[in-house]
Amino acid sequence: MLSARSRATLPRPDHFRGDFLTSAVARRGASRASGPFEMLPLAVARPWDTEDVVSLVRWATAAGHALVPRGAGTGMPGGNVGPHVILEVGAFQDIGEVRGDTVTVGSGVTGATVDEVAGNALTLPALPSSALRCTIGGMVANNAAGARSYGYGSIRAWVEAAEVVTAEGRVMWLERGGGPGPWRRLLAELRSGWARAEATWPAVRKNSSGYALGHFLDTTDALDLIVGSEGTLGVVTRVRLRLAPRPDSRHVSLVPVPSQEALPGVVASLSGPGVAACEFLGERYLALSGLLDHPTYADALRGGGAAVLLEVDDRHGTLETDVARVRDVATQLGVRVLSASGGEAARLWQIRHVASPVIAARTPPGHVSMQFVEDSVVPPHALARYLRGLENILFEEETDAVMFGHAGDGNVHVNPMIDVRHPKWKECVGRILHRTAVLVSGLGGTLSGEHGDGRIRTPLNPMIWEPEVMQMFKTVKATLDPSGILNPGVIVPVKGQDPLAGLTALGGLG
């Protein structure tokens, strides 16, 4: 804990009108988030408006204090905590009218609120499972995704414009087709080395690791560097989102799969234009969840190595064809498919939605379900090899785990159950983390498909990205945040950074 003297060296920023809290209670409240990390900040700043953010950024630059932008704290890998000044955007709650298929909202508005505002005819499809709590600012920062991102893309595809306060304290309105703006020189510099970088870029369907160099170079829109930058290049205060037509009909199927090795082939067979979501539940999840003893699901799932939860909708007019394909795949596999539409479909979705509560309830005494690997992503064809490699690592480390996630994207959520009573439990975590990074790298994946690098994965990024790419990431950071005041130690590692710094046996906040 900071001494009285060190707290006294952190006076209220000039011209800042919002709350600037340095009490132990306030700082402890912002020291944790949904991930298993705890870091005591210097202070907590709650700006009232964009002008306040400008004042805070300029003060931080002059005083040499770093800022950690934070929404609702739902992010897992520690990018929303840190030993700096936490900048909370919860006050940015303005919601504009839906105009055509777009709506502009403050960065503190939750994803679920936007979907509600969209009304019966429209929807925001790239919602993560934490939509009731996560903010739009956080979603943009992490390039968030969810179950329906398989068919609709991550939030990047739905961001039309954003108001951003840069590290220089400038307010910029960035929009599609707006070009690189003052970052034109950066665009030219990145282009000069892109050919080699592109050749080594991971061939994954979705990615929330590193900076989106490919998107920036393709569109030349500065907006594409901000999306997914985890608050390291600017502070997002308002966002204009494009909305999608809400499907009139959805059909959900639970498809048992004989083994995890069969997953890639089954997923490929099930793919089609109307598939919105393609989830999977691993063998250990099926066992822990009680589904194998449930009267509705037991006969279909018993003996399977995994299960795929597939949702198709009518947005392309192919609903009947897509449903028929599911039946054909089931016939070929010799399995019984459970299907539902309308209100009944929600019951099948509950099997997936209750994943975290189920894992928490079934975690053995003295153990913590700890999301430190969490959401690595590999090319979909490599999914079975990734799952088998994870199982081998966990077996050798004598650690149980539950796996589920987004089969169509090759995106896996891993929940190792760590025995925190063991005096060397952190060493075990470190070995699993390092070995998983080696596995992901060998399969051509990245360490995050949804939640970003945060503080735990950032030091491992040089294991994933080629040296030329890491240098390009450093160039982006140095160009857009030359003073290094915006979320240092995220995406681009700082010297001597420990990936397990702040790791706590308490687990996350939910």
C-alpha positions in Angstrom: 0.0 0.0 0.0 1.2 3.5 -0.8 2.4 5.6 2.0 0.7 8.9 3.0 3.7 10.8 1.4 3.5 8.9 -1.9 -0.3 9.6 -2.1 0.4 13.2 -1.4 2.5 13.4 -4.6 -0.5 12.6 -6.7 -2.6 15.8 -6.5 -5.9 16.3 -8.3 -5.2 17.0 -12.0 -5.7 20.6 -13.1 -9.0 21.4 -14.8 -10.3 17.9 -14.1 -13.9 18.2 -12.8 -14.8 14.5 -12.3 -14.0 12.3 -9.3 -10.4 11.7 -8.5 -10.1 9.1 -5.7 -7.0 8.2 -3.8 -8.5 6.6 -0.8 -7.6 3.0 0.1 -11.2 1.9 -0.3 -11.5 3.4 -3.8 -8.2 2.0 -5.0 -8.9 -1.5 -3.7 -12.2 -1.4 -5.5 -10.4 -0.9 -8.8 -7.6 -3.3 -8.1 -9.5 -6.3 -9.4 -11.6 -7.3 -12.4 -13.1 -10.5 -13.8 -9.7 -12.1 -14.4 -7.5 -13.6 -11.6 -5.4 -10.5 -11.1 -5.1 -7.9 -8.3 -3.0 -4.7 -8.7 -3.5 -1.7 -6.5 -3.7 1.5 -8.6 -2.4 5.0 -7.6 -5.8 6.5 -8.0 -9.2 6.2 -9.7 -10.3 8.9 -12.1 -13.9 9.1 -13.2 -14.3 11.8 -15.9 -17.6 13.5 -16.5 -17.1 14.0 -20.2 -14.6 14.1 -23.1 -13.2 17.4 -21.9 -12.3 15.8 -18.6 -10.5 13.0 -20.4 -8.5 15.5 -22.3 -7.5 17.2 -19.0 -6.6 13.9 -17.5 -4.4 12.8 -20.5 -2.6 16.1 -20.6 -1.9 15.9 -16.8 -0.7 12.3 -17.1 1.8 13.3 -19.8 3.1 16.3 -17.9 3.2 14.4 -14.5 4.6 11.2 -15.9 1.7 9.0 -14.7 0.2 6.2 -16.8 -3.5 5.7 -17.3 -5.4 2.4 -17.5 -8.8 2.9 -19.4 -11.5 0.7 -17.9 -15.1 0.0 -18.6 -17.0 -2.5 -16.4 -13.9 -4.6 -15.6 -15.2 -7.7 -17.4 -12.0 -8.3 -19.2 -10.0 -11.4 -18.1 -6.3 -11.0 -18.9 -5.5 -8.0 -16.7 -5.5 -5.2 -19.2 -8.1 -3.3 -17.0 -6.0 -3.3 -13.8 -2.5 -1.9 -13.1 -0.3 0.1 -10.7 -1.2 3.3 -12.4 -4.2 5.6 -12.5 -7.4 3.8 -13.5 -9.6 5.8 -15.9 -13.2 4.7 -15.6 -15.6 5.6 -18.5 -18.8 4.6 -16.6 -20.2 8.2 -16.8 -20.3 8.1 -20.7 -23.9 6.9 -20.8 -25.4 9.0 -23.6 -27.5 7.1 -26.1 -28.5 8.7 -29.4 -31.5 7.8 -31.6 -31.4 4.9 -33.9 -30.9 6.4 -37.4 -31.4 3.9 -40.2 -29.3 1.1 -39.1 -26.8 3.0 -36.8 -26.8 4.3 -33.3 -24.2 6.4 -31.4 -23.6 5.7 -27.7 -21.2 6.7 -25.0 -18.4 4.2 -24.3 -19.9 3.4 -20.8 -23.2 2.0 -22.2 -23.4 -1.8 -22.0 -23.7 -4.1 -25.0 -27.1 -5.4 -23.8 -28.4 -1.9 -23.6 -27.5 -1.2 -27.2 -29.2 -4.4 -28.3 -32.3 -3.3 -26.4 -32.3 0.2 -27.9 -32.0 -1.4 -31.3 -35.6 -2.6 -31.0 -37.4 -5.5 -32.4 -36.2 -5.1 -36.0 -32.5 -4.6 -35.4 -29.7 -6.2 -33.2 -26.1 -5.8 -32.3 -24.9 -9.4 -33.2 -21.3 -9.3 -31.9 -22.3 -9.5 -28.2 -20.1 -11.5 -25.8 -21.6 -13.6 -23.0 -21.0 -10.7 -20.6 -23.2 -8.3 -22.6 -25.3 -7.4 -19.5 -22.2 -5.9 -17.9 -19.5 -5.2 -20.5 -19.3 -1.7 -21.9 -19.1 -0.7 -25.6 -15.8 1.0 -24.9 -14.4 -2.2 -23.5 -15.8 -4.2 -26.4 -14.1 -1.8 -28.9 -10.9 -1.9 -27.0 -10.7 -5.7 -27.0 -12.4 -6.2 -30.4 -14.9 -8.3 -28.5 -16.7 -11.3 -29.9 -19.2 -13.8 -28.8 -21.0 -16.9 -30.0 -22.7 -15.3 -33.0 -19.4 -13.8 -34.2 -19.0 -17.0 -36.2 -21.6 -15.8 -38.6 -21.5 -12.0 -38.0 -17.9 -11.2 -37.2 -16.4 -9.5 -34.1 -17.3 -6.0 -33.0 -14.8 -4.5 -35.5 -17.3 -5.3 -38.3 -20.0 -3.2 -36.6 -18.0 -0.1 -35.5 -18.7 2.8 -37.9 -17.0 5.6 -36.1 -15.5 6.5 -32.7 -14.6 9.6 -30.7 -11.1 9.1 -29.4 -8.9 11.1 -27.1 -5.3 10.6 -28.3 -2.2 10.3 -26.1 -1.5 13.9 -27.1 -4.8 15.1 -25.6 -6.5 15.7 -28.9 -10.1 14.8 -29.6 -10.5 12.9 -32.9 -13.6 11.6 -34.6 -12.5 8.6 -36.6 -14.9 6.9 -39.1 -15.0 4.4 -41.9 -13.5 5.9 -45.1 -11.9 8.6 -43.1 -8.4 7.5 -43.9 -5.3 7.5 -41.7 -5.6 11.2 -40.8 -2.4 12.5 -39.1 -1.1 8.9 -39.1 -0.4 8.9 -42.8 3.4 8.7 -42.2 2.8 5.7 -39.9 0.8 4.0 -42.7 3.6 4.4 -45.1 6.2 3.1 -42.7 4.1 0.0 -41.9 3.5 -0.7 -45.6 7.3 -0.9 -46.2 7.6 -4.0 -44.0 4.2 -5.5 -44.5 5.0 -8.1 -47.2 7.2 -10.2 -44.8 4.9 -9.6 -41.9 1.8 -10.7 -43.8 3.5 -14.0 -44.8 3.8 -14.9 -41.1 0.5 -13.5 -39.9 -1.6 -16.2 -38.1 -4.4 -17.6 -40.3 -7.2 -17.4 -37.7 -10.8 -16.5 -38.2 -10.8 -14.0 -35.4 -8.1 -12.3 -33.4 -7.8 -9.9 -30.4 -4.1 -10.1 -30.0 -1.6 -7.5 -31.2 -2.5 -4.5 -33.3 -4.7 -4.9 -36.4 -2.0 -4.0 -38.9 -3.7 -5.9 -41.7 -7.0 -4.2 -41.3 -5.3 -0.8 -41.0 -3.3 -1.4 -44.2 -6.3 -2.7 -46.0 -8.7 0.0 -45.2 -6.2 2.8 -44.3 -8.8 3.8 -41.7 -7.2 5.0 -38.4 -10.3 3.5 -36.7 -9.0 0.1 -37.4 -5.9 0.7 -35.3 -8.0 1.9 -32.4 -10.4 -1.2 -32.4 -8.6 -3.9 -30.5 -5.8 -1.7 -29.1 -6.9 -2.2 -25.5 -6.6 1.4 -24.5 -3.0 1.7 -25.5 -3.4 4.2 -28.3 -6.3 6.3 -27.3 -9.3 6.6 -25.0 -12.6 5.8 -26.7 -15.5 8.1 -25.4 -18.3 7.6 -28.0 -19.0 5.0 -30.7 -21.3 4.8 -33.7 -22.4 1.3 -34.3 -24.0 -0.4 -37.2 -26.9 -2.7 -36.4 -28.0 -5.8 -38.2 -31.6 -6.9 -39.1 -32.9 -9.1 -36.3 -33.6 -12.6 -37.8 -37.3 -13.6 -37.8 -36.4 -17.3 -37.2 -33.6 -19.1 -35.4 -33.1 -22.9 -35.1 -30.7 -24.4 -32.6 -29.3 -28.0 -32.7 -27.2 -29.9 -30.2 -25.1 -32.4 -32.2 -23.1 -35.1 -30.3 -19.7 -35.7 -31.7 -18.0 -39.1 -31.3 -14.6 -37.6 -30.4 -12.7 -34.3 -30.2 -10.6 -35.4 -33.1 -13.8 -35.4 -35.2 -14.7 -31.8 -34.3 -13.0 -30.0 -37.3 -14.6 -32.4 -39.8 -18.0 -32.1 -38.2 -17.8 -28.3 -38.0 -16.8 -28.1 -41.7 -19.8 -30.3 -42.7 -22.2 -28.2 -40.7 -21.0 -24.9 -42.1 -23.3 -22.9 -44.3 -24.4 -19.3 -45.1 -27.0 -19.2 -42.4 -24.9 -20.5 -39.6 -24.8 -17.8 -36.9 -23.1 -19.8 -34.1 -21.0 -23.0 -33.9 -20.1 -23.7 -30.3 -18.6 -26.8 -28.7 -18.7 -28.4 -25.2 -15.7 -30.6 -24.3 -15.9 -34.0 -22.8 -15.0 -32.8 -19.3 -17.7 -30.1 -19.5 -20.3 -32.7 -20.4 -19.3 -34.8 -17.5 -19.2 -32.0 -14.9 -22.4 -30.3 -16.1 -24.7 -33.1 -15.2 -25.9 -33.3 -18.8 -25.0 -37.0 -19.1 -27.5 -37.7 -16.3 -30.2 -35.3 -17.5 -33.3 -37.1 -18.7 -33.5 -34.8 -21.8 -29.9 -35.0 -22.9 -28.4 -38.2 -21.5 -29.4 -40.6 -24.3 -28.1 -38.3 -27.0 -24.8 -37.3 -25.3 -23.7 -40.4 -23.4 -20.6 -41.9 -25.0 -19.7 -38.8 -27.0 -16.4 -37.0 -26.9 -17.9 -33.5 -27.3 -21.0 -31.8 -28.6 -21.6 -29.0 -31.0 -24.3 -26.4 -30.4 -25.3 -24.9 -33.8 -27.6 -21.9 -34.5 -28.9 -21.1 -37.9 -31.1 -18.2 -38.9 -33.1 -17.0 -41.8 -31.0 -13.9 -42.7 -29.9 -15.4 -46.1 -33.2 -17.3 -46.8 -31.4 -20.7 -46.3 -32.9 -21.8 -43.0 -34.6 -25.0 -44.3 -31.4 -26.0 -46.2 -29.2 -25.4 -43.2 -31.5 -27.4 -40.9 -31.6 -30.2 -43.5 -27.8 -30.3 -43.6 -27.7 -30.7 -39.8 -30.0 -33.8 -40.1 -27.7 -35.2 -42.9 -24.6 -34.8 -40.8 -26.3 -36.5 -37.8 -27.3 -39.4 -40.0 -23.7 -39.8 -41.2 -22.4 -39.7 -37.7 -25.1 -42.1 -36.4 -26.1 -39.7 -33.6 -29.4 -38.3 -32.3 -29.7 -34.5 -32.7 -31.7 -32.4 -30.3 -33.3 -29.4 -32.1 -35.5 -26.5 -31.2 -36.7 -23.2 -32.5 -38.5 -20.2 -31.0 -38.6 -20.1 -27.2 -37.5 -23.7 -26.9 -34.2 -22.8 -28.5 -33.3 -20.7 -25.4 -33.3 -23.9 -23.3 -30.7 -25.4 -25.5 -28.6 -22.2 -25.3 -28.7 -22.4 -21.6 -26.5 -25.5 -21.8 -23.8 -23.2 -23.1 -24.7 -20.0 -21.1 -24.3 -21.7 -17.7 -20.7 -22.8 -18.4 -19.0 -20.5 -15.9 -21.5 -21.1 -13.0 -21.3 -24.8 -13.6 -17.5 -24.8 -13.5 -17.5 -22.7 -10.3 -20.0 -25.0 -8.6 -18.1 -28.1 -9.5 -14.6 -26.9 -8.7 -13.1 -29.1 -5.9 -12.4 -27.6 -2.5 -9.1 -25.8 -2.3 -9.0 -25.3 -6.1 -9.8 -22.2 -8.2 -11.0 -22.2 -11.7 -8.4 -19.8 -13.0 -8.7 -18.2 -16.5 -5.0 -17.6 -17.4 -5.0 -19.4 -20.7 -8.6 -18.5 -21.4 -9.3 -17.8 -25.1 -6.4 -18.8 -27.4 -7.4 -19.3 -31.0 -6.0 -21.6 -33.7 -7.0 -22.2 -37.3 -10.3 -24.3 -37.2 -8.6 -27.3 -38.9 -6.1 -27.4 -36.0 -8.7 -27.4 -33.3 -8.5 -31.1 -32.5 -4.7 -31.0 -32.3 -4.9 -27.9 -30.0 -7.4 -29.7 -27.6 -5.3 -32.8 -27.5 -2.1 -30.8 -26.9 -3.8 -29.0 -24.0 -5.0 -32.2 -22.5 -1.4 -33.6 -22.6 0.0 -30.4 -20.9 -2.7 -30.5 -18.2 -2.2 -34.2 -17.6 1.5 -33.8 -17.2 1.0 -30.9 -14.8 -1.6 -33.0 -12.9 -4.2 -30.3 -13.4 -7.9 -30.8 -14.2 -9.6 -28.4 -16.6 -12.9 -27.8 -18.4 -12.9 -26.7 -22.1 -15.6 -25.2 -24.2 -15.9 -22.4 -26.8 -16.4 -21.5 -30.4 -15.6 -24.5 -32.5 -16.3 -22.8 -35.8 -13.6 -20.2 -35.0 -11.1 -22.5 -33.4 -11.5 -20.4 -30.2 -11.2 -22.3 -26.9 -12.0 -21.2 -23.4 -9.9 -23.2 -21.0 -10.6 -23.3 -17.3 -7.8 -25.0 -15.4 -8.6 -25.9 -11.8 -5.6 -24.9 -9.8 -4.9 -26.3 -6.4 -4.0 -23.0 -4.7 -3.2 -24.9 -1.4 0.0 -26.2 -3.1 3.0 -23.9 -2.2 4.2 -23.9 -5.8 0.9 -23.4 -7.5 2.1 -20.2 -9.3 5.0 -22.2 -10.8 2.5 -24.7 -12.2 0.5 -21.9 -13.7 3.6 -20.4 -15.3 4.5 -23.8 -16.9 1.0 -24.3 -18.3 0.9 -20.8 -19.7 4.4 -21.1 -21.3 3.7 -24.5 -22.7 0.4 -23.4 -24.1 2.0 -20.5 -25.9 4.5 -22.9 -27.5 1.6 -25.1 -28.6 -0.5 -22.2 -30.0 2.6 -20.8 -31.8 3.3 -24.2 -33.4 -0.3 -24.4 -34.7 -0.3 -20.9 -36.2 -2.7 -19.3 -33.7 -2.7 -16.4 -31.3 -3.2 -16.2 -27.5 -6.5 -14.3 -27.8 -9.5 -14.6 -30.0 -11.8 -12.3 -27.9 -10.4 -10.7 -24.7 -7.1 -9.2 -25.7 -3.5 -9.6 -24.6 -3.8 -7.9 -21.3 -0.9 -8.1 -18.9 -0.6 -11.9 -18.7 -0.2 -12.6 -22.5 1.7 -9.5 -23.5 5.1 -10.8 -22.3 4.5 -14.0 -24.3 3.7 -12.2 -27.6 7.2 -12.5 -28.9 6.6 -16.3 -28.9 3.6 -15.8 -31.1 4.5 -13.0 -33.4 7.6 -12.8 -35.6 10.3 -10.3 -34.7 9.4 -8.1 -37.6 5.8 -8.0 -36.5 6.7 -7.2 -32.9 8.9 -4.3 -34.2 5.9 -3.0 -36.1 3.8 -3.2 -33.0 6.4 -1.2 -31.2 6.5 1.4 -34.0 2.7 1.8 -33.7 2.9 2.3 -29.9 5.8 4.7 -30.1 4.2 6.8 -32.8 0.7 7.1 -31.2 1.8 7.1 -27.6 5.3 8.5 -27.5 5.2 9.2 -23.8 4.0 5.7 -23.0 1.2 6.9 -20.7 -1.7 4.7 -22.1 -1.9 1.2 -20.5 1.9 0.4 -20.7 2.7 -3.3 -20.6 -0.3 -4.3 -22.8 0.3 -5.6 -26.3 3.8 -4.3 -26.3 5.8 -5.7 -23.3 7.9 -3.5 -21.1 11.3 -4.5 -20.0 11.4 -7.3 -17.4 7.6 -7.7 -17.5 6.3 -10.8 -15.5 3.2 -12.4 -17.0 2.1 -13.6 -13.6 2.5 -10.2 -11.8 -0.6 -9.7 -9.7 -1.9 -13.2 -10.1 -4.1 -14.0 -7.1 -5.6 -17.2 -5.7 -8.9 -15.4 -5.2 -9.8 -15.8 -8.9 -11.8 -13.2 -10.8 -14.8 -11.1 -9.8 -17.2 -13.1 -12.1 
